[in-house]
Amino acid sequence: MRFRSKDEIQKHLAAQRTSGMTISAYCRQEKISQNTFFNWRKRFAGPQDIPSTIPFLKLPFAAPAVERLDLILPNGARISAPMSFGVPILRDVVRLLAPLRPHR
């Protein structure tokens, strides 16, 4: 393992950026471990090493239209659930809430 000064490391970082080579190819050519190169980049990254824009996928913002089932039991208990709510679960919820006394 060879010690490299901060200036030497920054020269390697800049040389790789301007070389047009992948990090893998540059490291192979310069006989530098890729792990070492990534550690250098993490420790000595300058503003030029940080991308000015980060590509992302733009998605339209819209709340999904979910059909809902709204039930009001005779005792005043309210149940609101998506239509995809399972019938057995809904039946159990109604059985639990139906015997409750009305809230006054």
C-alpha positions in Angstrom: 0.0 0.0 0.0 1.4 3.4 -1.0 0.7 6.6 0.8 -0.6 9.4 -1.4 -0.9 13.1 -0.4 -4.1 15.0 -0.6 -3.0 16.8 -3.7 -2.1 13.5 -5.4 -5.5 12.1 -4.5 -7.3 15.1 -5.8 -5.3 14.9 -9.1 -6.4 11.3 -9.5 -10.1 12.3 -8.9 -9.9 15.1 -11.4 -8.0 12.9 -13.9 -10.6 10.2 -13.8 -13.4 12.8 -14.2 -11.8 14.3 -17.3 -10.5 11.0 -18.8 -13.9 9.8 -20.0 -13.1 6.4 -18.5 -15.2 4.5 -16.0 -13.9 4.4 -12.5 -13.2 0.7 -13.0 -11.1 1.2 -16.1 -9.2 4.2 -14.6 -8.4 2.3 -11.4 -7.2 -0.7 -13.4 -5.0 1.6 -15.6 -3.5 3.4 -12.5 -3.3 0.2 -10.4 -5.6 1.7 -7.7 -8.1 -0.3 -5.8 -11.7 0.7 -6.6 -12.5 0.7 -2.9 -9.6 3.1 -2.3 -10.8 5.4 -5.1 -14.3 5.5 -3.7 -12.9 6.2 -0.2 -10.9 9.1 -1.7 -13.9 10.4 -3.5 -16.0 10.3 -0.3 -13.3 12.0 1.8 -12.0 14.6 -0.7 -15.0 15.3 -2.9 -15.1 18.9 -4.1 -18.0 20.8 -5.5 -17.1 19.5 -9.0 -17.6 15.9 -7.8 -21.2 16.5 -6.7 -23.7 16.4 -9.6 -25.5 19.7 -10.0 -28.7 18.0 -11.1 -30.0 14.6 -10.1 -32.2 13.0 -12.7 -35.5 11.8 -11.4 -38.8 10.6 -12.7 -41.6 13.1 -12.7 -44.9 11.6 -11.7 -48.2 13.4 -11.9 -49.6 14.0 -8.4 -53.1 12.8 -8.0 -54.6 11.0 -5.1 -55.8 7.6 -6.2 -59.6 7.4 -6.6 -60.6 4.8 -4.0 -64.2 3.8 -3.7 -65.2 3.7 -0.1 -67.9 2.0 1.8 -69.3 4.1 4.6 -71.6 2.5 7.2 -73.4 4.1 10.1 -74.8 1.5 12.5 -78.0 2.1 14.4 -76.0 2.8 17.6 -74.2 5.6 15.8 -70.9 3.7 15.2 -69.3 4.7 11.9 -67.3 2.4 9.6 -65.4 3.7 6.6 -63.4 1.3 4.6 -62.2 0.8 1.0 -64.4 -1.3 -1.2 -61.6 -3.8 -1.3 -62.0 -4.4 2.4 -62.6 -8.1 3.0 -66.2 -9.1 3.7 -65.2 -11.5 6.6 -63.2 -8.6 8.3 -66.1 -6.2 7.8 -68.5 -8.7 9.3 -66.3 -9.1 12.4 -66.0 -5.3 12.8 -69.8 -4.9 12.6 -70.3 -7.7 15.1 -67.9 -6.0 17.5 -69.4 -2.5 17.1 -73.2 -3.4 16.9 -73.7 -4.2 20.6 -72.1 -1.0 21.8 -74.5 1.6 23.3 -75.0 4.8 21.4 -72.6 7.6 22.3 -74.5 10.6 23.8 
